[in-house]
Amino acid sequence: MKIYLIFILSFLLFAVNSNAQKIYAVEYESQADVKVFVVNYKSQADLLVYKVDYASQAGKNDGNWFYVKYKSQADKKIYYCEYASQADIKIYYVKYKSQSKWIKEKNKHLLY
């Protein structure tokens, strides 16, 4: 009985602490948690995003995103908008992990 209890508690602790930004891009706006628009310049962005290669490298709402293959694996589902005015968050993809960060934190709560 104790082993099962320890297993369940450790699983719950792991689930609570796994705030990694695993992202899945959906086809339809209605399926998304957050609508994003990719801007052409850093100065226009709310969030600077770096695409990491492995899920273990994903950040905790700091702009380090890992794109998953399946919707069920994602922490957040995003939809890419055609126009900036439709988006909840404007993002800009950066070349280096050290550049990823929030510029305008007013919508930071959307990715928690």
Biopython code that builds the backbone (N, CA, C, O; Angstrom):
import numpy as np
from Bio.PDB.StructureBuilder import StructureBuilder

atoms = [
    (1, "MET", "N", (0.815, -1.193, 0.000)),
    (1, "MET", "CA", (0.000, 0.000, 0.000)),
    (1, "MET", "C", (0.861, 1.260, 0.000)),
    (1, "MET", "O", (0.557, 2.233, -0.691)),
    (2, "LYS", "N", (1.954, 1.231, 0.793)),
    (2, "LYS", "CA", (2.833, 2.388, 0.872)),
    (2, "LYS", "C", (3.503, 2.667, -0.475)),
    (2, "LYS", "O", (3.716, 3.822, -0.844)),
    (3, "ILE", "N", (3.826, 1.616, -1.191)),
    (3, "ILE", "CA", (4.483, 1.795, -2.490)),
    (3, "ILE", "C", (3.555, 2.494, -3.464)),
    (3, "ILE", "O", (3.981, 3.382, -4.202)),
    (4, "TYR", "N", (2.304, 2.106, -3.470)),
    (4, "TYR", "CA", (1.335, 2.758, -4.359)),
    (4, "TYR", "C", (1.148, 4.226, -3.997)),
    (4, "TYR", "O", (1.057, 5.084, -4.875)),
    (5, "LEU", "N", (1.092, 4.506, -2.714)),
    (5, "LEU", "CA", (0.930, 5.874, -2.242)),
    (5, "LEU", "C", (2.134, 6.731, -2.649)),
    (5, "LEU", "O", (1.968, 7.863, -3.103)),
    (6, "ILE", "N", (3.333, 6.191, -2.486)),
    (6, "ILE", "CA", (4.541, 6.921, -2.872)),
    (6, "ILE", "C", (4.556, 7.159, -4.375)),
    (6, "ILE", "O", (4.917, 8.244, -4.832)),
    (7, "PHE", "N", (4.167, 6.155, -5.138)),
    (7, "PHE", "CA", (4.125, 6.291, -6.598)),
    (7, "PHE", "C", (3.133, 7.379, -7.014)),
    (7, "PHE", "O", (3.454, 8.215, -7.859)),
    (8, "ILE", "N", (1.961, 7.376, -6.443)),
    (8, "ILE", "CA", (0.933, 8.361, -6.788)),
    (8, "ILE", "C", (1.383, 9.767, -6.396)),
    (8, "ILE", "O", (1.215, 10.705, -7.175)),
    (9, "LEU", "N", (1.947, 9.924, -5.212)),
    (9, "LEU", "CA", (2.418, 11.238, -4.769)),
    (9, "LEU", "C", (3.547, 11.757, -5.654)),
    (9, "LEU", "O", (3.563, 12.937, -6.006)),
    (10, "SER", "N", (4.489, 10.891, -6.016)),
    (10, "SER", "CA", (5.586, 11.341, -6.878)),
    (10, "SER", "C", (5.075, 11.701, -8.272)),
    (10, "SER", "O", (5.577, 12.640, -8.889)),
    (11, "PHE", "N", (4.094, 10.972, -8.766)),
    (11, "PHE", "CA", (3.500, 11.299, -10.066)),
    (11, "PHE", "C", (2.822, 12.656, -10.016)),
    (11, "PHE", "O", (2.977, 13.455, -10.939)),
    (12, "LEU", "N", (2.071, 12.931, -8.957)),
    (12, "LEU", "CA", (1.390, 14.213, -8.816)),
    (12, "LEU", "C", (2.381, 15.365, -8.699)),
    (12, "LEU", "O", (2.165, 16.429, -9.280)),
    (13, "LEU", "N", (3.456, 15.165, -7.957)),
    (13, "LEU", "CA", (4.469, 16.210, -7.841)),
    (13, "LEU", "C", (5.118, 16.493, -9.180)),
    (13, "LEU", "O", (5.369, 17.651, -9.515)),
    (14, "PHE", "N", (5.390, 15.458, -9.944)),
    (14, "PHE", "CA", (5.980, 15.641, -11.277)),
    (14, "PHE", "C", (5.011, 16.370, -12.187)),
    (14, "PHE", "O", (5.423, 17.257, -12.935)),
    (15, "ALA", "N", (3.750, 16.025, -12.143)),
    (15, "ALA", "CA", (2.752, 16.658, -13.006)),
    (15, "ALA", "C", (2.584, 18.136, -12.660)),
    (15, "ALA", "O", (2.397, 18.957, -13.558)),
    (16, "VAL", "N", (2.646, 18.482, -11.404)),
    (16, "VAL", "CA", (2.496, 19.866, -10.984)),
    (16, "VAL", "C", (3.710, 20.688, -11.410)),
    (16, "VAL", "O", (3.556, 21.845, -11.800)),
    (17, "ASN", "N", (4.905, 20.118, -11.345)),
    (17, "ASN", "CA", (6.123, 20.852, -11.661)),
    (17, "ASN", "C", (6.453, 20.889, -13.142)),
    (17, "ASN", "O", (7.408, 21.564, -13.527)),
    (18, "SER", "N", (5.718, 20.206, -13.977)),
    (18, "SER", "CA", (6.060, 20.185, -15.398)),
    (18, "SER", "C", (5.306, 21.270, -16.158)),
    (18, "SER", "O", (4.302, 21.007, -16.821)),
    (19, "ASN", "N", (5.811, 22.492, -16.046)),
    (19, "ASN", "CA", (5.216, 23.638, -16.727)),
    (19, "ASN", "C", (5.890, 23.919, -18.055)),
    (19, "ASN", "O", (5.785, 25.030, -18.576)),
    (20, "ALA", "N", (6.558, 22.968, -18.597)),
    (20, "ALA", "CA", (7.308, 23.176, -19.835)),
    (20, "ALA", "C", (6.387, 23.638, -20.943)),
    (20, "ALA", "O", (5.220, 23.250, -21.010)),
    (21, "GLN", "N", (6.924, 24.460, -21.796)),
    (21, "GLN", "CA", (6.154, 25.012, -22.898)),
    (21, "GLN", "C", (6.193, 24.053, -24.083)),
    (21, "GLN", "O", (6.943, 24.251, -25.039)),
    (22, "LYS", "N", (5.380, 23.025, -24.001)),
    (22, "LYS", "CA", (5.221, 22.108, -25.120)),
    (22, "LYS", "C", (4.035, 22.613, -25.925)),
    (22, "LYS", "O", (2.923, 22.740, -25.413)),
    (23, "ILE", "N", (4.293, 22.897, -27.188)),
    (23, "ILE", "CA", (3.337, 23.604, -28.034)),
    (23, "ILE", "C", (2.876, 22.711, -29.181)),
    (23, "ILE", "O", (3.650, 21.936, -29.744)),
    (24, "TYR", "N", (1.600, 22.842, -29.507)),
    (24, "TYR", "CA", (1.036, 22.171, -30.686)),
    (24, "TYR", "C", (0.264, 23.217, -31.485)),
    (24, "TYR", "O", (-0.573, 23.936, -30.938)),
    (25, "ALA", "N", (0.549, 23.295, -32.769)),
    (25, "ALA", "CA", (-0.142, 24.250, -33.634)),
    (25, "ALA", "C", (-1.382, 23.583, -34.230)),
    (25, "ALA", "O", (-1.275, 22.572, -34.923)),
    (26, "VAL", "N", (-2.545, 24.149, -33.961)),
    (26, "VAL", "CA", (-3.816, 23.599, -34.447)),
    (26, "VAL", "C", (-4.210, 24.260, -35.765)),
    (26, "VAL", "O", (-3.702, 25.325, -36.118)),
    (27, "GLU", "N", (-5.113, 23.619, -36.475)),
    (27, "GLU", "CA", (-5.559, 24.121, -37.779)),
    (27, "GLU", "C", (-6.661, 25.175, -37.678)),
    (27, "GLU", "O", (-6.788, 26.044, -38.540)),
    (28, "TYR", "N", (-7.446, 25.083, -36.621)),
    (28, "TYR", "CA", (-8.606, 25.958, -36.508)),
    (28, "TYR", "C", (-8.529, 26.802, -35.239)),
    (28, "TYR", "O", (-8.093, 26.333, -34.187)),
    (29, "GLU", "N", (-8.953, 28.035, -35.359)),
    (29, "GLU", "CA", (-8.921, 28.993, -34.260)),
    (29, "GLU", "C", (-9.680, 28.491, -33.033)),
    (29, "GLU", "O", (-9.251, 28.714, -31.901)),
    (30, "SER", "N", (-10.783, 27.827, -33.251)),
    (30, "SER", "CA", (-11.617, 27.352, -32.155)),
    (30, "SER", "C", (-10.949, 26.265, -31.312)),
    (30, "SER", "O", (-11.376, 26.010, -30.185)),
    (31, "GLN", "N", (-9.915, 25.628, -31.840)),
    (31, "GLN", "CA", (-9.208, 24.574, -31.109)),
    (31, "GLN", "C", (-8.081, 25.115, -30.237)),
    (31, "GLN", "O", (-7.513, 24.377, -29.432)),
    (32, "ALA", "N", (-7.758, 26.377, -30.386)),
    (32, "ALA", "CA", (-6.569, 26.949, -29.752)),
    (32, "ALA", "C", (-6.822, 27.484, -28.352)),
    (32, "ALA", "O", (-7.910, 27.957, -28.026)),
    (33, "ASP", "N", (-5.781, 27.394, -27.539)),
    (33, "ASP", "CA", (-5.771, 28.054, -26.235)),
    (33, "ASP", "C", (-5.340, 29.504, -26.406)),
    (33, "ASP", "O", (-5.829, 30.401, -25.718)),
    (34, "VAL", "N", (-4.414, 29.714, -27.339)),
    (34, "VAL", "CA", (-3.838, 31.040, -27.570)),
    (34, "VAL", "C", (-3.679, 31.264, -29.069)),
    (34, "VAL", "O", (-3.254, 30.370, -29.801)),
    (35, "LYS", "N", (-4.028, 32.479, -29.518)),
    (35, "LYS", "CA", (-3.837, 32.853, -30.918)),
    (35, "LYS", "C", (-2.573, 33.699, -31.016)),
    (35, "LYS", "O", (-2.410, 34.673, -30.281)),
    (36, "VAL", "N", (-1.671, 33.318, -31.938)),
    (36, "VAL", "CA", (-0.403, 34.032, -32.076)),
    (36, "VAL", "C", (-0.230, 34.556, -33.500)),
    (36, "VAL", "O", (-0.786, 34.023, -34.460)),
    (37, "PHE", "N", (0.557, 35.610, -33.595)),
    (37, "PHE", "CA", (0.919, 36.175, -34.889)),
    (37, "PHE", "C", (2.430, 36.354, -34.886)),
    (37, "PHE", "O", (2.999, 36.881, -33.930)),
    (38, "VAL", "N", (3.073, 35.914, -35.956)),
    (38, "VAL", "CA", (4.526, 36.038, -36.071)),
    (38, "VAL", "C", (4.838, 37.378, -36.742)),
    (38, "VAL", "O", (4.428, 37.628, -37.875)),
    (39, "VAL", "N", (5.562, 38.225, -36.033)),
    (39, "VAL", "CA", (5.913, 39.547, -36.554)),
    (39, "VAL", "C", (7.271, 39.512, -37.249)),
    (39, "VAL", "O", (8.041, 38.566, -37.089)),
    (40, "ASN", "N", (7.547, 40.552, -38.017)),
    (40, "ASN", "CA", (8.788, 40.611, -38.786)),
    (40, "ASN", "C", (9.969, 41.198, -38.026)),
    (40, "ASN", "O", (11.121, 40.990, -38.406)),
    (41, "TYR", "N", (9.684, 41.933, -36.947)),
    (41, "TYR", "CA", (10.746, 42.612, -36.199)),
    (41, "TYR", "C", (10.587, 42.371, -34.703)),
    (41, "TYR", "O", (9.470, 42.286, -34.191)),
    (42, "LYS", "N", (11.716, 42.263, -34.009)),
    (42, "LYS", "CA", (11.711, 42.059, -32.561)),
    (42, "LYS", "C", (10.919, 43.131, -31.824)),
    (42, "LYS", "O", (10.215, 42.846, -30.855)),
    (43, "SER", "N", (11.043, 44.341, -32.288)),
    (43, "SER", "CA", (10.404, 45.466, -31.607)),
    (43, "SER", "C", (8.883, 45.401, -31.627)),
    (43, "SER", "O", (8.229, 46.082, -30.837)),
    (44, "GLN", "N", (8.311, 44.600, -32.512)),
    (44, "GLN", "CA", (6.860, 44.458, -32.593)),
    (44, "GLN", "C", (6.329, 43.332, -31.713)),
    (44, "GLN", "O", (5.118, 43.200, -31.541)),
    (45, "ALA", "N", (7.213, 42.530, -31.162)),
    (45, "ALA", "CA", (6.819, 41.301, -30.467)),
    (45, "ALA", "C", (6.486, 41.513, -28.993)),
    (45, "ALA", "O", (7.015, 42.403, -28.328)),
    (46, "ASP", "N", (5.586, 40.653, -28.514)),
    (46, "ASP", "CA", (5.316, 40.544, -27.077)),
    (46, "ASP", "C", (6.260, 39.517, -26.464)),
    (46, "ASP", "O", (6.674, 39.644, -25.311)),
    (47, "LEU", "N", (6.593, 38.498, -27.252)),
    (47, "LEU", "CA", (7.400, 37.373, -26.782)),
    (47, "LEU", "C", (8.422, 36.983, -27.839)),
    (47, "LEU", "O", (8.083, 36.829, -29.012)),
    (48, "LEU", "N", (9.678, 36.823, -27.418)),
    (48, "LEU", "CA", (10.724, 36.317, -28.305)),
    (48, "LEU", "C", (10.830, 34.819, -28.058)),
    (48, "LEU", "O", (11.082, 34.384, -26.934)),
    (49, "VAL", "N", (10.636, 34.028, -29.118)),
    (49, "VAL", "CA", (10.542, 32.573, -29.000)),
    (49, "VAL", "C", (11.743, 31.891, -29.638)),
    (49, "VAL", "O", (12.186, 32.258, -30.727)),
    (50, "TYR", "N", (12.257, 30.889, -28.932)),
    (50, "TYR", "CA", (13.314, 30.031, -29.469)),
    (50, "TYR", "C", (12.780, 28.612, -29.517)),
    (50, "TYR", "O", (12.250, 28.112, -28.524)),
    (51, "LYS", "N", (12.916, 27.959, -30.664)),
    (51, "LYS", "CA", (12.474, 26.566, -30.808)),
    (51, "LYS", "C", (13.587, 25.645, -30.336)),
    (51, "LYS", "O", (14.663, 25.607, -30.932)),
    (52, "VAL", "N", (13.328, 24.905, -29.267)),
    (52, "VAL", "CA", (14.315, 23.956, -28.745)),
    (52, "VAL", "C", (14.167, 22.614, -29.451)),
    (52, "VAL", "O", (13.120, 22.314, -30.026)),
    (53, "ASP", "N", (15.230, 21.809, -29.399)),
    (53, "ASP", "CA", (15.254, 20.526, -30.104)),
    (53, "ASP", "C", (14.654, 19.371, -29.305)),
    (53, "ASP", "O", (14.205, 18.379, -29.879)),
    (54, "TYR", "N", (14.648, 19.503, -27.995)),
    (54, "TYR", "CA", (14.177, 18.415, -27.136)),
    (54, "TYR", "C", (13.194, 18.950, -26.089)),
    (54, "TYR", "O", (13.303, 20.094, -25.648)),
    (55, "ALA", "N", (12.246, 18.116, -25.704)),
    (55, "ALA", "CA", (11.236, 18.506, -24.720)),
    (55, "ALA", "C", (11.871, 18.902, -23.383)),
    (55, "ALA", "O", (11.369, 19.789, -22.694)),
    (56, "SER", "N", (12.953, 18.256, -23.028)),
    (56, "SER", "CA", (13.616, 18.554, -21.758)),
    (56, "SER", "C", (14.232, 19.951, -21.733)),
    (56, "SER", "O", (14.535, 20.471, -20.659)),
    (57, "GLN", "N", (14.420, 20.561, -22.900)),
    (57, "GLN", "CA", (15.002, 21.902, -22.983)),
    (57, "GLN", "C", (13.941, 22.998, -22.938)),
    (57, "GLN", "O", (14.269, 24.181, -22.846)),
    (58, "ALA", "N", (12.693, 22.611, -23.002)),
    (58, "ALA", "CA", (11.615, 23.597, -23.035)),
    (58, "ALA", "C", (11.576, 24.386, -21.729)),
    (58, "ALA", "O", (11.849, 23.851, -20.655)),
    (59, "GLY", "N", (11.241, 25.635, -21.842)),
    (59, "GLY", "CA", (11.233, 26.508, -20.672)),
    (59, "GLY", "C", (9.901, 26.513, -19.954)),
    (59, "GLY", "O", (8.957, 25.818, -20.331)),
    (60, "LYS", "N", (9.856, 27.317, -18.911)),
    (60, "LYS", "CA", (8.634, 27.485, -18.125)),
    (60, "LYS", "C", (8.110, 28.889, -18.365)),
    (60, "LYS", "O", (8.288, 29.785, -17.540)),
    (61, "ASN", "N", (7.471, 29.064, -19.490)),
    (61, "ASN", "CA", (6.895, 30.343, -19.907)),
    (61, "ASN", "C", (7.962, 31.422, -20.066)),
    (61, "ASN", "O", (7.762, 32.574, -19.681)),
    (62, "ASP", "N", (9.099, 31.030, -20.639)),
    (62, "ASP", "CA", (10.180, 31.984, -20.886)),
    (62, "ASP", "C", (10.509, 32.117, -22.370)),
    (62, "ASP", "O", (11.492, 32.763, -22.733)),
    (63, "GLY", "N", (9.694, 31.509, -23.225)),
    (63, "GLY", "CA", (9.903, 31.635, -24.663)),
    (63, "GLY", "C", (10.645, 30.483, -25.298)),
    (63, "GLY", "O", (10.871, 30.495, -26.508)),
    (64, "ASN", "N", (11.030, 29.492, -24.525)),
    (64, "ASN", "CA", (11.680, 28.304, -25.084)),
    (64, "ASN", "C", (10.605, 27.252, -25.343)),
    (64, "ASN", "O", (10.109, 26.607, -24.420)),
    (65, "TRP", "N", (10.260, 27.095, -26.618)),
    (65, "TRP", "CA", (9.152, 26.233, -27.004)),
    (65, "TRP", "C", (9.634, 24.954, -27.663)),
    (65, "TRP", "O", (10.593, 24.952, -28.435)),
    (66, "PHE", "N", (8.950, 23.870, -27.341)),
    (66, "PHE", "CA", (9.162, 22.596, -28.007)),
    (66, "PHE", "C", (7.858, 22.205, -28.680)),
    (66, "PHE", "O", (6.824, 22.087, -28.022)),
    (67, "TYR", "N", (7.907, 22.006, -29.985)),
    (67, "TYR", "CA", (6.706, 21.639, -30.734)),
    (67, "TYR", "C", (6.526, 20.127, -30.709)),
    (67, "TYR", "O", (7.404, 19.384, -31.146)),
    (68, "VAL", "N", (5.391, 19.677, -30.198)),
    (68, "VAL", "CA", (5.090, 18.239, -30.099)),
    (68, "VAL", "C", (4.325, 17.781, -31.335)),
    (68, "VAL", "O", (3.732, 18.585, -32.055)),
    (69, "LYS", "N", (4.353, 16.469, -31.563)),
    (69, "LYS", "CA", (3.701, 15.904, -32.746)),
    (69, "LYS", "C", (2.212, 15.686, -32.557)),
    (69, "LYS", "O", (1.451, 15.673, -33.525)),
    (70, "TYR", "N", (1.798, 15.516, -31.313)),
    (70, "TYR", "CA", (0.402, 15.198, -31.047)),
    (70, "TYR", "C", (-0.215, 16.206, -30.083)),
    (70, "TYR", "O", (0.436, 16.657, -29.141)),
    (71, "LYS", "N", (-1.454, 16.546, -30.326)),
    (71, "LYS", "CA", (-2.177, 17.525, -29.521)),
    (71, "LYS", "C", (-2.222, 17.138, -28.042)),
    (71, "LYS", "O", (-2.138, 17.998, -27.165)),
    (72, "SER", "N", (-2.354, 15.856, -27.779)),
    (72, "SER", "CA", (-2.467, 15.387, -26.392)),
    (72, "SER", "C", (-1.182, 15.583, -25.584)),
    (72, "SER", "O", (-1.218, 15.556, -24.353)),
    (73, "GLN", "N", (-0.057, 15.778, -26.258)),
    (73, "GLN", "CA", (1.214, 15.981, -25.568)),
    (73, "GLN", "C", (1.458, 17.444, -25.199)),
    (73, "GLN", "O", (2.371, 17.744, -24.430)),
    (74, "ALA", "N", (0.666, 18.336, -25.731)),
    (74, "ALA", "CA", (0.922, 19.767, -25.590)),
    (74, "ALA", "C", (0.428, 20.344, -24.279)),
    (74, "ALA", "O", (-0.594, 19.924, -23.737)),
    (75, "ASP", "N", (1.180, 21.318, -23.780)),
    (75, "ASP", "CA", (0.726, 22.124, -22.647)),
    (75, "ASP", "C", (-0.198, 23.220, -23.152)),
    (75, "ASP", "O", (-1.178, 23.575, -22.495)),
    (76, "LYS", "N", (0.124, 23.750, -24.325)),
    (76, "LYS", "CA", (-0.692, 24.804, -24.930)),
    (76, "LYS", "C", (-0.863, 24.532, -26.421)),
    (76, "LYS", "O", (0.061, 24.097, -27.108)),
    (77, "LYS", "N", (-2.079, 24.805, -26.896)),
    (77, "LYS", "CA", (-2.377, 24.692, -28.322)),
    (77, "LYS", "C", (-2.467, 26.102, -28.875)),
    (77, "LYS", "O", (-3.181, 26.949, -28.337)),
    (78, "ILE", "N", (-1.729, 26.350, -29.968)),
    (78, "ILE", "CA", (-1.724, 27.692, -30.537)),
    (78, "ILE", "C", (-2.276, 27.672, -31.958)),
    (78, "ILE", "O", (-2.238, 26.653, -32.648)),
    (79, "TYR", "N", (-2.781, 28.806, -32.365)),
    (79, "TYR", "CA", (-3.275, 29.003, -33.726)),
    (79, "TYR", "C", (-2.544, 30.207, -34.307)),
    (79, "TYR", "O", (-2.497, 31.273, -33.693)),
    (80, "TYR", "N", (-1.975, 30.026, -35.500)),
    (80, "TYR", "CA", (-1.284, 31.120, -36.175)),
    (80, "TYR", "C", (-2.295, 31.966, -36.941)),
    (80, "TYR", "O", (-2.928, 31.481, -37.879)),
    (81, "CYS", "N", (-2.447, 33.208, -36.552)),
    (81, "CYS", "CA", (-3.386, 34.145, -37.178)),
    (81, "CYS", "C", (-2.776, 34.758, -38.437)),
    (81, "CYS", "O", (-1.558, 34.846, -38.588)),
    (82, "GLU", "N", (-3.663, 35.177, -39.328)),
    (82, "GLU", "CA", (-3.235, 35.874, -40.543)),
    (82, "GLU", "C", (-2.910, 37.336, -40.281)),
    (82, "GLU", "O", (-2.060, 37.917, -40.956)),
    (83, "TYR", "N", (-3.581, 37.928, -39.307)),
    (83, "TYR", "CA", (-3.427, 39.355, -39.028)),
    (83, "TYR", "C", (-3.093, 39.575, -37.555)),
    (83, "TYR", "O", (-3.583, 38.863, -36.680)),
    (84, "ALA", "N", (-2.258, 40.566, -37.302)),
    (84, "ALA", "CA", (-1.829, 40.879, -35.933)),
    (84, "ALA", "C", (-2.999, 41.237, -35.030)),
    (84, "ALA", "O", (-2.986, 40.936, -33.837)),
    (85, "SER", "N", (-4.003, 41.876, -35.598)),
    (85, "SER", "CA", (-5.161, 42.306, -34.802)),
    (85, "SER", "C", (-5.993, 41.134, -34.273)),
    (85, "SER", "O", (-6.772, 41.306, -33.335)),
    (86, "GLN", "N", (-5.838, 39.960, -34.857)),
    (86, "GLN", "CA", (-6.578, 38.771, -34.416)),
    (86, "GLN", "C", (-5.871, 38.041, -33.277)),
    (86, "GLN", "O", (-6.479, 37.202, -32.612)),
    (87, "ALA", "N", (-4.615, 38.343, -33.046)),
    (87, "ALA", "CA", (-3.778, 37.571, -32.131)),
    (87, "ALA", "C", (-3.898, 38.021, -30.678)),
    (87, "ALA", "O", (-4.134, 39.191, -30.375)),
    (88, "ASP", "N", (-3.724, 37.035, -29.790)),
    (88, "ASP", "CA", (-3.597, 37.324, -28.362)),
    (88, "ASP", "C", (-2.167, 37.760, -28.052)),
    (88, "ASP", "O", (-1.935, 38.645, -27.229)),
    (89, "ILE", "N", (-1.210, 37.115, -28.732)),
    (89, "ILE", "CA", (0.215, 37.359, -28.505)),
    (89, "ILE", "C", (0.930, 37.477, -29.842)),
    (89, "ILE", "O", (0.667, 36.712, -30.770)),
    (90, "LYS", "N", (1.841, 38.449, -29.930)),
    (90, "LYS", "CA", (2.690, 38.585, -31.112)),
    (90, "LYS", "C", (4.063, 38.030, -30.763)),
    (90, "LYS", "O", (4.655, 38.415, -29.755)),
    (91, "ILE", "N", (4.570, 37.122, -31.598)),
    (91, "ILE", "CA", (5.854, 36.486, -31.316)),
    (91, "ILE", "C", (6.857, 36.759, -32.429)),
    (91, "ILE", "O", (6.491, 37.078, -33.560)),
    (92, "TYR", "N", (8.121, 36.626, -32.079)),
    (92, "TYR", "CA", (9.220, 36.743, -33.032)),
    (92, "TYR", "C", (10.174, 35.605, -32.722)),
    (92, "TYR", "O", (10.557, 35.414, -31.568)),
    (93, "TYR", "N", (10.568, 34.836, -33.751)),
    (93, "TYR", "CA", (11.489, 33.719, -33.557)),
    (93, "TYR", "C", (12.924, 34.221, -33.565)),
    (93, "TYR", "O", (13.347, 34.907, -34.495)),
    (94, "VAL", "N", (13.671, 33.873, -32.519)),
    (94, "VAL", "CA", (15.067, 34.284, -32.391)),
    (94, "VAL", "C", (16.000, 33.124, -32.723)),
    (94, "VAL", "O", (15.589, 31.963, -32.719)),
    (95, "LYS", "N", (17.255, 33.449, -33.011)),
    (95, "LYS", "CA", (18.237, 32.443, -33.425)),
    (95, "LYS", "C", (18.919, 31.743, -32.250)),
    (95, "LYS", "O", (19.413, 30.624, -32.390)),
    (96, "TYR", "N", (18.944, 32.405, -31.092)),
    (96, "TYR", "CA", (19.670, 31.866, -29.947)),
    (96, "TYR", "C", (18.768, 31.768, -28.723)),
    (96, "TYR", "O", (17.915, 32.622, -28.481)),
    (97, "LYS", "N", (18.984, 30.701, -27.962)),
    (97, "LYS", "CA", (18.169, 30.438, -26.768)),
    (97, "LYS", "C", (18.258, 31.572, -25.751)),
    (97, "LYS", "O", (17.277, 31.886, -25.077)),
    (98, "SER", "N", (19.418, 32.175, -25.646)),
    (98, "SER", "CA", (19.623, 33.255, -24.677)),
    (98, "SER", "C", (18.803, 34.508, -25.004)),
    (98, "SER", "O", (18.644, 35.380, -24.150)),
    (99, "GLN", "N", (18.284, 34.603, -26.228)),
    (99, "GLN", "CA", (17.497, 35.768, -26.634)),
    (99, "GLN", "C", (16.011, 35.624, -26.318)),
    (99, "GLN", "O", (15.271, 36.606, -26.387)),
    (100, "SER", "N", (15.570, 34.436, -25.978)),
    (100, "SER", "CA", (14.137, 34.223, -25.738)),
    (100, "SER", "C", (13.719, 34.862, -24.418)),
    (100, "SER", "O", (14.354, 34.664, -23.382)),
    (101, "LYS", "N", (12.630, 35.636, -24.483)),
    (101, "LYS", "CA", (12.121, 36.300, -23.270)),
    (101, "LYS", "C", (10.829, 37.035, -23.600)),
    (101, "LYS", "O", (10.474, 37.228, -24.763)),
    (102, "TRP", "N", (10.146, 37.433, -22.546)),
    (102, "TRP", "CA", (8.963, 38.268, -22.687)),
    (102, "TRP", "C", (9.413, 39.717, -22.819)),
    (102, "TRP", "O", (10.240, 40.194, -22.041)),
    (103, "ILE", "N", (8.864, 40.410, -23.807)),
    (103, "ILE", "CA", (9.109, 41.834, -23.976)),
    (103, "ILE", "C", (7.985, 42.612, -23.299)),
    (103, "ILE", "O", (8.231, 43.536, -22.524)),
    (104, "LYS", "N", (6.771, 42.231, -23.600)),
    (104, "LYS", "CA", (5.582, 42.848, -23.006)),
    (104, "LYS", "C", (4.847, 41.763, -22.218)),
    (104, "LYS", "O", (4.266, 40.849, -22.803)),
    (105, "GLU", "N", (4.876, 41.868, -20.923)),
    (105, "GLU", "CA", (4.372, 40.802, -20.060)),
    (105, "GLU", "C", (2.875, 40.856, -19.786)),
    (105, "GLU", "O", (2.381, 40.092, -18.957)),
    (106, "LYS", "N", (2.149, 41.729, -20.450)),
    (106, "LYS", "CA", (0.715, 41.872, -20.166)),
    (106, "LYS", "C", (-0.081, 40.604, -20.483)),
    (106, "LYS", "O", (-1.117, 40.366, -19.862)),
    (107, "ASN", "N", (0.374, 39.792, -21.427)),
    (107, "ASN", "CA", (-0.333, 38.557, -21.789)),
    (107, "ASN", "C", (0.403, 37.290, -21.356)),
    (107, "ASN", "O", (0.100, 36.198, -21.836)),
    (108, "LYS", "N", (1.348, 37.432, -20.470)),
    (108, "LYS", "CA", (2.139, 36.297, -20.003)),
    (108, "LYS", "C", (1.261, 35.207, -19.381)),
    (108, "LYS", "O", (1.566, 34.018, -19.479)),
    (109, "HIS", "N", (0.182, 35.626, -18.750)),
    (109, "HIS", "CA", (-0.721, 34.682, -18.086)),
    (109, "HIS", "C", (-1.374, 33.697, -19.070)),
    (109, "HIS", "O", (-1.813, 32.623, -18.658)),
    (110, "LEU", "N", (-1.441, 34.040, -20.336)),
    (110, "LEU", "CA", (-2.084, 33.167, -21.325)),
    (110, "LEU", "C", (-1.321, 31.866, -21.562)),
    (110, "LEU", "O", (-1.906, 30.880, -22.009)),
    (111, "LEU", "N", (-0.027, 31.856, -21.268)),
    (111, "LEU", "CA", (0.777, 30.662, -21.504)),
    (111, "LEU", "C", (1.094, 29.880, -20.230)),
    (111, "LEU", "O", (1.926, 28.973, -20.249)),
    (112, "TYR", "N", (0.437, 30.225, -19.129)),
    (112, "TYR", "CA", (0.618, 29.431, -17.904)),
    (112, "TYR", "C", (-0.323, 28.274, -17.892)),
    (112, "TYR", "O", (-0.324, 27.488, -16.944)),
]
sb = StructureBuilder()
sb.init_structure("model")
sb.init_model(0)
sb.init_chain("A")
sb.init_seg("    ")
for serial, (resi, resn, name, xyz) in enumerate(atoms, 1):
    if name == "N":
        sb.init_residue(resn, " ", resi, " ")
    sb.init_atom(name, np.array(xyz, "f"), 0.0, 1.0, " ", f" {name:<3s}", serial, name[0])
structure = sb.get_structure()
